[in-house]
Every structure is written in structure tokens, then in C-alpha cells.
Amino acid sequence: MNRGLARFIGDMFDLFADHALFFTIVGAVCFLFGPTLLVVLERKERLPRVVVWLFTFVLTPAMFLMMIFIGNPQSYCNDPLPHDAFRVFYPLFLPLIPLYIHYARADRLNHPFMFGVILVLLSAGVFTLTVANEVLHLAYQSVQGHGVVYSGARAWECAWVNYASLYSARDTRDTVSQLFIVVQVLALLVLRLRKRRQRSSEEE
């Protein structure tokens, strides 16, 4: 069974690799417009359950893994985000705002668990591309005494990286990312519990 699962995962990676541009475009469109579309359809009470399940358990994990892959390359020399280039990803928080507002303000949610999963995973993915990269560079600088030196010559840059400091910085980054996920989950739970109490008090 493990071999079958490994073969399936390998086939999926091959599929994504062979059609990278197509899946990238589909993922970008789903990320930019998907959360808002879910909110609009739910408010109009026209949101099919199958759409929520598809977005939650297929599209969201795929987009999350793509962002994690970009934000966490296998080695520093494969880092696709030199200098401050990762800061262009900060606007990716914007498409999530409608779903956050709906989750926090709606008196009733038909799919609170699934919306929570979508928010946590997508926010964690964007966090990995943005704030986590800030933390990585600041932690490296605090340990090493200077920031990462970029020259445009990748071999020269890799030769000057202190990998002990880099591993320490990555541990710090991972800890901050995990704390972000925990805090976000707790915040979403508190929001829905508060809404439930308000609704119960109003009904009394």
C-alpha cells in the first residue's frame, strides 16, 4: 500500500510538472477569486456543498503546498526569492479579507469548519511567502552579525552563506510560522464561539 501511495504521489508530481503553467494559472485564479466567490454564493444561499468540499480538500491544499514549495526551497542556493523580492507577495493577503470578514461577522455559517480550514491553510501559505521570509532574514542577521550578501553570482553567494546560522534562522522561522497557525486557529474558534453566544442571548 505504501508503494501504491508513493507511486500515486509521484504520478501527481509528474502531472503538475508536465502542466506547470496550466496548474499555476488555475491556482492563481482560484486563489484570487475563490474566497470572494464562496462568500457571495453563501450569502445568496446558492453555495453547493460539492463546491465547498472541492475548494477545501482539493484546491486549498494544492495552493498551500505550492506556496510552501516556493517559500521553502530545498537549499539556499535554490531560493527563488533573493533580496526583498518576497515582499511582492504581501498583497496576496487581500483576496482572503472577504472570507475573514464573513467568518467574523456572519450570524450563521453553513460551513464554519471548511471555511476555517481554507483561511488557516491559505493564510499560512501567504505567511510563509512574506512574514516568514522577513523572520528568516532577520534571524540570520542576528545570529551571523550581517545579512545575506547578494551579488547576482549564485555560486559566490552560496560559498559565503554560513549554513549553521541559516539552519538556526530556519528553526526560528518555522517556530514563528507554527505560532501563527496556532494563534489563527484559536482566534477563529473564539470568533465563532462569541457569535454563538450572542445569537443565544438574542434568542432568549
Backbone as a ProteinNet text record, in pm:
[ID]
protein_1_A
[PRIMARY]
MNRGLARFIGDMFDLFADHALFFTIVGAVCFLFGPTLLVVLERKERLPRVVVWLFTFVLTPAMFLMMIFIGNPQSYCNDPLPHDAFRVFYPLFLPLIPLYIHYARADRLNHPFMFGVILVLLSAGVFTLTVANEVLHLAYQSVQGHGVVYSGARAWECAWVNYASLYSARDTRDTVSQLFIVVQVLALLVLRLRKRRQRSSEEE
[TERTIARY]
83.2	0	86.4	197.1	286	345.5	376.5	429.8	325.9	201.1	94.5	74.6	80.7	66.3	182.8	303.6	421.4	413.4	365.4	350.9	247.8	136.8	33	86	158.9	215.2	314.5	395.9	490.7	422	313.9	238.6	177.3	129.4	71.1	175.9	295.2	402.8	441.4	445.7	477.3	370.5	245	135.2	147.9	175.9	192.5	313.4	421.8	543.6	522.7	447.9	425.4	331.2	244.1	146.2	157	278.9	302.8	231.9	240.3	179.7	27.8	-34.7	-180	-223.7	-158.6	-198.2	-165.5	-60.3	-27.4	-135.9	-183.1	-289.3	-418.5	-453.3	-574.8	-565	-449.9	-431	-438.8	-380.7	-384.3	-526.6	-602.1	-741.5	-825	-807.3	-883	-847.9	-719.4	-679.4	-732.5	-724.3	-763.6	-913.9	-992	-1136.6	-1217.7	-1155.1	-1228	-1289.5	-1213.3	-1272.6	-1389	-1375.8	-1484.9	-1607.4	-1585.6	-1697.2	-1770.1	-1696.4	-1758.9	-1847.4	-1798.8	-1876.2	-2003.3	-1991.1	-2107.3	-2212.9	-2170.8	-2265.7	-2330.7	-2254	-2313.4	-2414.5	-2384.2	-2479.7	-2608.3	-2597	-2716.7	-2780.8	-2719.8	-2767.9	-2772.2	-2669.9	-2658.6	-2525	-2466	-2334.8	-2352.4	-2324.9	-2337.1	-2232.7	-2272.4	-2180.4	-2057.7	-2079.1	-1968.1	-1861.5	-1902.7	-1805.9	-1719.8	-1783.5	-1708.2	-1610.3	-1656	-1567.8	-1450.9	-1477.4	-1371.9	-1270	-1318.7	-1227.6	-1148.1	-1212.7	-1147.2	-1043.9	-1078.8	-995.1	-913.1	-931.2	-851.3	-772.8	-844.9	-778.7	-695.7	-751.7	-678.8	-549.1	-548.9	-420.4	-320.8	-369	-278	-214.1	-293.6	-239.2	-145.4	-180.9	-95	40.3	40.2	165.6	250.6	185.5	259.8	330.8	261.1	322.1	433	413.1	516.7	640.1	618	729.7	809.3	740.3	808.9	882.5	817.6	876.3	982.5	988.3	1085.2	1159.4	1252.7	1327.9	1415	1459.7	1538	1670.8	1730.5	1856.1	1857.9	1944.7	1952.4	1985.1	2068.3	2109.6	1992.8	1885.5	1767.3	1660.1	1696.4	1599.7	1554.4	1423.5	1377.1	1345.3	1369.3	1328.3	1446.3	1544.8	1656.7	1617.4	1704.8	1683.9	1547.6	1473.5	1340.9	1230.9	1261	1163.1	1038	1050.4	934.1	827.5	863	764.7	655.2	674.8	568.9	450.9	468.9	361.3	268.2	301.1	214.4	71.2	47.3	-92.1	-174.3	-111.7	-187.9	-277.4	-256.1	-348.2	-484	-486.9	-609.2	-724.5	-704.2	-817.3	-881.9	-812.2	-867.2	-953.6	-946.9	-1019.1	-1170.3	-1235.3	-1381.4	-1422.1	-1345.7	-1379.5	-1355.2	-1251.4	-1228.8	-1345.6	-1387.5	-1498.4	-1625.9	-1653.5	-1773.3	-1766.6	-1650.4	-1634.7	-1654.2	-1610.1	-1617.5	-1753.6	-1825.9	-1948	-2077.1	-2070.2	-2192.7	-2253.5	-2383.9	-2451.9	-2453.6	-2470.1	-2470.5	-2379	-2305	-2219.8	-2262.4	-2287.5	-2324.7	-2204.6	-2085.5	-1965.4	-1852.6	-1870.1	-1767.2	-1634.9	-1640.3	-1515.2	-1437.7	-1506.7	-1437.8	-1384.3	-1462.4	-1412.5	-1290.9	-1292.6	-1176.7	-1053.1	-1070.4	-957.2	-901.2	-990.1	-945.8	-865.6	-917.5	-848.9	-714.6	-709.6	-585	-477.6	-512.9	-412.1	-364.1	-458.2	-417	-340.6	-383.9	-311.2	-172.3	-162	-30.9	60.6	4.5	84.6	137.7	50.7	94.4	192.6	168.7	259.9	399	405.8	534	608.9	534.9	598.1	637.9	581.4	601.3	668.8	590.2	643.9	750.5	728	826.3	960.8	959	1084.7	1151.8	1073.3	1129.5	1199.1	1130.2	1185.9	1314.4	1314.4	1433.3	1553.8	1536.9	1649.7	1693.2	1596.9	1632.4	1701.4	1652.4	1714.8	1855.9	1874.5	2008.9	2103	2054.9	2139	2173.1	2076.9	2102	2203.2	2205	2300	2435.5	2434.1	2557.3	2626.8	2550.7	2609.2	2595.6	2558.5	2532.3	2429.4	2365.8	2262.2	2319.2	2228.6	2268.7	2322.2	2438.3	2501.2	2458.2	2402.1	2360.6	2449	2499	2583.7	2530.3	2436.7	2390.4	2464.2	2577.8	2653.4	2617.4	2531.8	2474.9	2581.6	2681.7	2786.8	2863.9	2891	2964.2	2880.7	2752.3	2664.7	2659.1	2643.2	2632.2	2761.3	2874.2	3002.1	3016.3	2946.5	2959.1	2848.6	2753.9	2646.3	2697.1	2670.6	2700.3	2580.4	2596.9	2482.1	2436.4	2526.4	2484.5	2389.2	2423.4	2335.4	2205.5	2215.8	2095.4	2000.3	2053.2	1968	1901.4	1975.9	1918.4	1808.1	1831.8	1730.9	1606.7	1625.3	1509.6	1428.7	1497.3	1424.9	1339.6	1397	1321.4	1201	1223	1113.5	1002.4	1040.7	940.4	861.8	930.4	861.9	759.9	799	706.7	587.5	612	503.7	405.4	457	370.4	287.8	350.2	276.2	165.4	193.5	92.5	-28.6	-3.5	-113.4	-194.7	-126.6	-197.1	-281.3	-223.1	-296.7	-416.4	-398.6	-509.3	-623.1	-589.9	-694	-770	-697.8	-763.4	-850.3	-801.4	-878.3	-1008.3	-1001	-1121.7	-1222.3	-1173.1	-1261.9	-1329	-1251.6	-1308.3	-1414.7	-1389.5	-1486.7	-1619.8	-1614.7	-1739.4	-1808.9	-1733	-1795	-1862.5	-1799.5	-1860.6	-1988.4	-1985.6	-2106.5	-2217.3	-2183.3	-2284.2	-2346.1	-2264	-2317	-2406.8	-2366.2	-2450.7	-2585.2	-2582.9	-2707.4	-2795.8	-2734.4	-2812.6	-2875.4	-2798.6	-2853.9	-2965.7	-2954.3	-3060.4	-3187.7	-3171	-3287.7	-3362.2	-3288.7	-3352.8	-3432.5
-121.2	0	125.9	119.3	234.5	260.6	151.6	168.7	230.3	186.2	243.6	390.9	428.8	570	650.8	596.2	666.9	683.1	578.8	587.6	691.4	697.2	796.8	938	959.7	1092.9	1130.1	1032.3	1058.6	1091.7	1019.6	1048.5	1187.9	1228.9	1361.9	1469.9	1449.8	1546.8	1555	1439.2	1439.4	1513.8	1494.4	1563.7	1714	1757.7	1900.9	1955.6	1878.8	1924.6	1936	1841.7	1843.3	1954.7	1997.7	2102.7	2216	2257.2	2355.5	2487.8	2536	2664.8	2660.4	2554.1	2540.8	2540.2	2457.8	2448.4	2576.1	2645.3	2773	2876.2	2882.6	2977.1	2942.4	2814.1	2771.3	2803.1	2774.4	2802.4	2950.8	3033.9	3178.2	3232.1	3185.5	3230.5	3187.2	3062.3	3011.5	3088.1	3122	3194.7	3337.3	3404	3544.8	3564.6	3473.9	3495	3391.4	3279.3	3173.8	3213.5	3271.9	3308.8	3406.5	3506.7	3602.6	3534.8	3445.2	3373.8	3287.5	3223.5	3143.9	3230.1	3348.1	3438.2	3483.5	3523.6	3571.6	3462.3	3342.1	3232.9	3192.5	3193.8	3155.9	3260.2	3387.7	3490.8	3485.5	3440.3	3424.6	3286.6	3205.2	3069.3	2985.3	3001.8	2925.9	2851.9	2825.3	2760.7	2609.2	2535.2	2388.6	2328.1	2223.6	2158.7	2101.1	2050.9	1990.2	2093.7	2218	2324.2	2352	2355.8	2380.9	2267.3	2143	2028.5	2030.2	2060.3	2065.5	2173.2	2291.4	2401.5	2373.8	2311.3	2288.7	2178	2066	1946.7	1915.4	1993.3	1972.5	2098.5	2207.1	2329.3	2394.7	2406.4	2473.5	2401.5	2269.2	2202.5	2216.7	2213.6	2228.6	2367.1	2471.7	2607.6	2625.2	2565.9	2574	2509.3	2389.1	2319.5	2395	2458.4	2536.5	2653.9	2723.4	2836.5	2790.8	2677	2623.6	2586.1	2528	2488.1	2611	2718.3	2841	2905.4	2909.6	2977.1	2897.7	2765.6	2680.9	2592.6	2649.4	2568.5	2465.8	2365.3	2257.8	2307.4	2406.2	2461	2610.6	2679.3	2823	2858.2	2775.1	2805.3	2796	2730.9	2723.2	2824.3	2914.6	3011.7	3101.8	3099.8	3184.2	3326.5	3361.4	3491.5	3569.8	3607.5	3684.8	3829.2	3896.1	4035.5	4051.4	4151.6	4174.9	4135.4	4045.3	4009	3945.9	3881.7	3817	3916.9	4043	4142.2	4167.4	4124.5	4139.6	4048.2	3952	3859.2	3910.7	4022.6	4073.6	4100.1	4151	4171.6	4043.5	3927	3802.7	3785	3864.9	3861.4	3922.5	4011.9	4084.5	3994.8	3893.5	3810	3734.4	3722.1	3648.9	3736	3867.1	3958.8	3936.8	3922	3898.6	3776	3669.7	3548.6	3568.5	3642	3674.1	3754.3	3856.3	3941	3859.6	3777.2	3693.1	3596.4	3538	3442.6	3509.2	3633.8	3703	3766.8	3807.1	3885.4	3808.9	3699.3	3626.9	3565.1	3582.4	3523.5	3371.2	3321.5	3177	3143.2	3035.7	2985.3	2842.4	2816.2	2680.9	2586.8	2644.2	2560.9	2621	2634.1	2700.1	2625.2	2491.5	2415.1	2428.6	2414.6	2419.9	2560	2662	2798	2822.3	2765.8	2779.3	2713.2	2594	2524.6	2607.1	2662.1	2743.9	2863.8	2934.4	3052.9	3018.2	2912.8	2877	2836	2748.9	2700	2809.4	2884.8	2988.5	3100.5	3138.6	3242.2	3194	3067.5	3012.4	3010.2	2980.5	2981.6	3120.1	3220.1	3357.7	3403.8	3364.9	3399.2	3343.8	3222.5	3161.3	3241.8	3298.8	3375.8	3516.1	3565.8	3706.2	3721.7	3719.6	3745.7	3643.8	3517.5	3414.5	3440.8	3494.6	3530.1	3647.9	3743.5	3854	3799	3706.9	3648	3572.3	3497.9	3421.7	3512.5	3621	3711	3784.9	3827	3895.6	3800.6	3676.2	3578.9	3545.1	3531.7	3504.9	3620.1	3741.6	3857.8	3866.4	3833.4	3842	3737	3621.7	3516.6	3537.8	3571.9	3583	3716.3	3820.2	3952.3	4040.5	3982.2	4059.5	3984	4055.7	3993.9	3908.8	3845	3764.6	3857.1	3823.1	3904.6	3854.3	3943	3907.1	3979.6	3904.5	3964.8	3937.3	3843.7	3801.6	3680	3649.7	3528.9	3421.8	3329.2	3235.2	3148.3	3104.2	3020.2	3098	3226.1	3308.1	3330.5	3355.3	3376.8	3252.7	3135.9	3012.5	2982.8	3021.4	2996.7	3080.8	3195.4	3284.9	3267	3180.8	3159	3073	3115.9	3035.4	2944.6	2816.2	2727.1	2697.5	2704.4	2687.7	2800.3	2922.5	3036.1	3024.7	2973.7	2959.4	2856.2	2744	2642.5	2696.9	2775.2	2837.1	2935.7	3012	3107.4	3035.5	2921.8	2845.6	2788.5	2746.2	2698.4	2810.3	2930	3045	3074.4	3072.1	3094.8	2991.1	2865.4	2759.1	2773.2	2813.6	2833.6	2946	3056.1	3168.7	3128.4	3052.2	3007.3	2917.6	2828.3	2740.3	2819.8	2920.1	3005.5	3081.6	3126.2	3196.9	3107.3	2981.8	2889.1	2864.5	2841.9	2816.4	2936.4	3056	3177.1	3198.5	3171.8	3191.3	3094.1	2968	2869.6	2910.4	2951.3	2993.4	3117.2	3211	3332.7	3300.8	3211.1	3174.3	3102.9	3016.9	2948.9	3048.5	3144.6	3245.8	3328.5	3364.8	3443.4	3370	3243.1	3168.6	3140.8	3115.5	3094.6	3221.7	3336.2	3463.3	3488.5	3458.7	3475.2	3383.1	3262.1	3167.7	3216.1	3270.7	3323.3	3443.5	3530.9	3646.5	3603.3	3503.6	3455.1	3390.2	3316.8	3252.1	3355.4	3461.5	3565	3642.6	3664.7	3735.8	3652.2	3520.1	3433.7	3421.2	3438.5	3434.9	3563
0	0	0	73.1	76.2	-62	-132.7	-267.8	-360.3	-344	-426.3	-398.1	-269.4	-233.8	-287	-272.8	-323.9	-475.4	-543.3	-689.2	-727.9	-650.3	-678.7	-659.6	-550.8	-525.2	-634.5	-673.9	-781.2	-912.5	-942.4	-1065.1	-1060.7	-941.9	-928.6	-949.4	-893	-912.7	-1060.2	-1126.5	-1269.6	-1349.3	-1308.8	-1377.3	-1362	-1238.5	-1214.8	-1289.4	-1292	-1359.8	-1509.9	-1567.7	-1712.3	-1754.7	-1664.3	-1696.1	-1594.3	-1566	-1460.3	-1488.5	-1611	-1644	-1626	-1674.7	-1662.6	-1517.3	-1434.4	-1294.6	-1218.5	-1258.6	-1194.9	-1222.5	-1347	-1382.3	-1309.7	-1308.2	-1238	-1089.1	-1030.3	-888.2	-857.5	-943.9	-922.6	-931.1	-1029.8	-1043.7	-923.6	-880.7	-765.3	-638.4	-623.3	-503.9	-503.8	-618.4	-625	-612.5	-670.5	-676.6	-597.9	-561.2	-492.6	-359.8	-265.3	-136.1	-148.4	-235.3	-254.4	-314.4	-409.9	-471.2	-368	-278.4	-173.8	-84.7	-50.5	34.5	-35.3	-160.5	-234.5	-247.6	-283.8	-301.1	-169	-61.7	67.7	113	93.7	135.1	54	-70.5	-153.3	-135.3	-47.1	-20.4	-148.6	-229.6	-354.3	-363.4	-248.9	-247.2	-236.8	-344.6	-340.1	-246.7	-176.3	-83.5	-156.2	-277.7	-351	-384.5	-407.7	-436.7	-314.3	-197.7	-74.2	-48	-64.7	-43.5	-141.9	-267.1	-368.3	-334.9	-299.1	-268.9	-142	-42.6	86	80.5	19.2	30.1	-95.4	-202.3	-323.1	-358.6	-384.8	-431.1	-321.8	-201.6	-93.5	-57.5	-35.5	-8.9	-123.5	-247.5	-361.3	-361.6	-338.1	-333.9	-215.5	-102	16.8	-9.1	-65.9	-93.8	-196.2	-293.2	-391.3	-324.4	-233.7	-165	-70.6	-3.7	83.6	1.9	-114.7	-200.3	-245.1	-278.7	-321.4	-204.6	-87.8	27.2	99.4	76.2	145.3	45.3	-28.6	-124.9	-53.2	-128	-68.4	-12.4	-74.7	-25	-52.5	15.4	-3.6	-147.7	-211.2	-347.1	-444.9	-404.7	-489.9	-448.9	-361	-311.1	-425.8	-461.2	-572	-529.2	-402.9	-351.3	-295.2	-376.8	-326.3	-297.8	-224.5	-184.7	-117.8	-152.9	-94.2	-190.4	-281.7	-383.9	-324.2	-206.9	-147.3	-104.7	-92.4	-47.5	-150.3	-273.5	-373.5	-342	-250.8	-218.1	-108.9	-45.2	62.3	16.2	-104.2	-147.8	-156.3	-148.2	-152.5	-30.6	73.6	187.7	151.1	52.5	19.1	-24.6	-112.5	-152.8	-37.3	75.3	189.3	280	263.2	352.1	349.3	231.2	232.3	312	301.9	376.8	525.5	562	702.9	760	686.7	733.8	747.4	648.2	652.6	770.2	792.5	902	1037.9	1048.3	1176.9	1202.2	1097.6	1115.7	1090.1	1016.6	984	1109.6	1126.5	1241.7	1232.1	1111.9	1090.3	972.8	989.3	881.3	849.8	723.6	683.9	682.4	665.8	656	740.6	871.1	953.4	955.7	964.3	969.7	839	727.5	598	569.7	601.8	584.9	673.1	793.1	881.7	824.1	766.3	703.4	587.9	506.6	393.3	441.7	542.1	592.8	654.3	733.7	801.6	700.6	606.8	512.2	416.7	359.8	264.9	334.7	453.2	527.5	566	605.5	639.9	517.7	401.1	279.9	246.6	255.4	228.4	335.3	458.6	568.2	539.9	486.4	453.2	347.7	253.2	146.1	189	296.4	332.7	468.4	574.6	708.5	746.8	712.9	747.6	681.2	559.9	494	563.7	610.9	689.9	813.8	882.4	1003.8	973.4	862.3	824.4	806.9	733.9	708.3	834.9	916.9	1041.5	1139.5	1147	1236.4	1190.1	1059.6	1006.5	1041.1	1025.3	1054	1202.4	1289.2	1433.2	1478.8	1415.1	1452.3	1386.8	1258.6	1180.8	1200.9	1234.2	1253.3	1131.2	1019	897.6	815.8	726	645	533.8	462	347	238.3	183.9	81.3	-55.6	-136.2	-271.3	-371.7	-468.3	-570.4	-711	-720.5	-851.8	-902	-840.4	-873.4	-771.5	-810.3	-714.4	-646.9	-720.7	-661.4	-555.1	-583.5	-486.5	-362.3	-380.6	-266.6	-177.6	-238.7	-162.3	-87.4	-142.6	-76.2	50.3	54	168.1	270.5	245.9	342.3	457.8	579.4	697.6	722.9	692.9	696.9	839.4	936.5	1075.7	1115.6	1076.6	1104.8	1026.2	904.4	821.8	880.7	929.3	991.4	1117.2	1194.7	1313.6	1275.6	1169.7	1123.8	1073.5	1007.9	959.7	1075.9	1181.6	1300.3	1359.6	1365.1	1416.2	1327.8	1197.8	1103.1	1119.5	1131.1	1144.7	1275	1382.1	1510.1	1499.6	1436.7	1420	1333.1	1228	1140.4	1215.3	1298.1	1376.1	1476.9	1539.3	1632.1	1560.3	1438.2	1359.5	1334.2	1298.7	1272.3	1398.3	1511.4	1638.2	1678.3	1670.6	1707.6	1616.7	1488.3	1394.6	1422.2	1448.4	1479.1	1604.4	1708.6	1832.3	1809.5	1729.9	1703.2	1629.2	1531	1457.4	1548.1	1636.7	1731.1	1824.4	1873.9	1964.5	1892.8	1768.7	1692.3	1679.1	1642.8	1624.4	1756.7	1862.8	1993.8	2043.4	2018.7	2058.4	1979.8	1850.2	1769.6	1817.3	1854.9	1902.6	2033	2122.4	2248.5	2224.3	2133.2	2101.7	2045.5	1957.1	1899.6	2004.5	2097.6	2203	2295.8	2328.6	2416.4	2349.6	2219.3	2147	2136.5	2121.5	2111.8	2244.1	2355.6	2486.3	2510.9
[MASK]
++++++++++++++++++++++++++++++++++++++++++++++++++++++++++++++++++++++++++++++++++++++++++++++++++++++++++++++++++++++++++++++++++++++++++++++++++++++++++++++++++++++++++++++++++++++++++++++++++++++++++++

